[in-house]
Amino acid sequence: MKRKILVILSNRLNRSQKARYLELDCANDGSILKEHPLRRAPREPRYDEVWENDDNRTSISSCASFKRKYRHPLEKPKRVRKG
């Protein structure tokens, strides 16, 4: 099963600089299948996970670490099982 992940690359020292958004298609083992740069911030919650790096990096390969953002507004709501 594939997962959709949103990666936000921002700059914590200069908040006026625009953030970059990347959409990743990943396999269950964590390997990246596809990477799509987005022109603007997504408007609807459609991602399984949201990750952020705030070290002013321009690509995923140059980042040393990411932080997972739990309950982010762009993350899909979890389905509640009844029973």
Secondary structure, 3 states (H helix, E strand, C coil): CCEEEEEEECECCCCCCCCEEEEEEECCCCCEEEEEEECCCCCCCCECEEEEECECCCCCCCCCCCEECCCCCCECCCCCCCC
